[in-house]
Amino acid sequence: PALAVETVEQFLGVPINFYAQIDFAAFVRFIDEIAGVKITAEEDITIDPIGVGLKEHLKAGETYTLPGDLALAYARARYTDGGDFDRARRQQQVILAVRDRILDFSMMPQLIAKAPVLYNEISAGIRTNLDLNQVIQLALYALDIDRDAIHSYVIGTDCVQFAKSPEGLDILKPIPDKIRLLRDEAFTSGGPLG
């Protein structure tokens, strides 16, 4: 995580004070704890849960309540027209769906009461520099932010060039000026930082 944090900080020029890395089992367990997440598919998509072998087909515009294994498959799916760019959008969609689910069902008091036990159950699958009290404080703060004030950004095809590595592999080369503009849009309210 330290190298990843340093790389993102240097690349974006934005300090990263805290991080959380959650493995698949912890992700599935938490989603199941909140009785799934409500997702509206933005496009027709086939998802394939790990180890299940039964693909699920979601139709564009339809809303589904996905349990942990299907939410993970939805967030990880790559086989759409936008590939990894679509995947980044779906991952953000799932994160916001977790927030919405907790608020819709007023789950925060129960989750806080269960936090020590739940954290012990899934802590082996979480790497973070936050302690449990900081996680709870951050969650409470995040839930107080109006949903309309939350904006998501993805480094998309307009911010990269498609290229080949010296070994002939397909790679994406960042366009720094375009990524800086996106960064400034995400992190400032007064225009480009320069």
Disulfide bonds with the S-S distance in Angstrom:
none
